[in-house]
């Protein structure tokens, strides 16, 4: 079946005003969740977003999660995005078939 991975924006950090623009995003807090049946894993991070005064600007109220996640993934790079997703899948696989277990003490069973 395989894990279902979803990326989500958790929070922004913004400049209240920069170069005449309001609520300019410069840090995005993100989370990537993975779920497979009853098993789940997550990775949380922050990513700086480059601001350029002469670049196209989307007003804060018009931002979409898809657009912002595009910024985050572009800033992270394909290799880092793949590493994050592989880590989540590995965490789920470890839950499904643990490499280390902690059984109860035999005299307490």
N, C-alpha and C positions, 0 to 999 in steps of 0.2 A: 504494500500500500504506500508507504513513505510518509514522511512528515509534511504537514501543511505549514508553510512558513509565511508569516505576515510581518511587514514593516509598518511601524506606527510612529507618528510624531507625538511626543509626550509634552513638550513645553518649548517656548522660545525665550531667548534673551534678546532684547531690542534696545537700540538707542531711541530715546523718546523723540529726538529730532536730529537729523543729520543732513546737511546741505539742503535745507528747506523741505525735506521729506520727513514724514511722521512714522514712528514705530518701525524703524529699520532693523530687520532681523540680522543678527551677527553670530548667534549661537543657536543650534537646534539640538534639543535633547530628543533622542530617538530610542526605540526599542524594537528588537526583532524577536518575535515569538514563534515557537515551533510546537506543534501538537500532533501527536499520533496516538489515536485511541485515548487511553487513560494516562499517557505519558506526555509531559510538557517540559519545555526548557525555554530560557529567555536570555537575551544579551541586551544590555543597556549601555548607551554611550552618548557622548556629546560631539558635535562637529561644528567647527568654526566655518562660517560662510563668508566668503570674500565680498566686500562691498566696493563697488566702483561707481563714483559719482556720475560718470557719463554712460554707464550701462543701462539697458532697459530696466525699469523699476515697476514692480507690481505693488499697488497699495496693500497695506496689511489686511484690510477687510476683503480683498479680492484673492488672497492666497488660497490655494487648495493643498490638501495633504499630498496629493500626487505630485504637484509642482515642487513642494518643499522636499519630499523624499527623493525626487530627481536631483535636487541640489546636493542633498546629503550623500547619495550614492556616487554622484560625480566627484565630490570632494574626497570621499573615501577611496575611490578607485575600484575597478572590477576585481582586482586580486583580493583586496581587503574585504569587500562584500562577500566574495566566495568563501574566504576564511571564516567570517562570522557565521554564515549559513552552515558551513561544514562543522563548526564547533557546536552549534545547536543540534544538528543531526547526531553528532557523536555523543552529546549529553543524553539524548533520547535513547540511543542504542545502549548506552551504559545503564540506563534505568531498566531497559528491557532485559538485559543480560549482564548483571553487575560483575565486574572483575574482582571486587572485594565485597565480602559480606560481613555482617556483624551478628552472628547467631546468639541466642540467649545462652547464658552460662548453663552447662549441663545439669548442675546441681540445683538450679532455680527453675527448671522446667517442670 
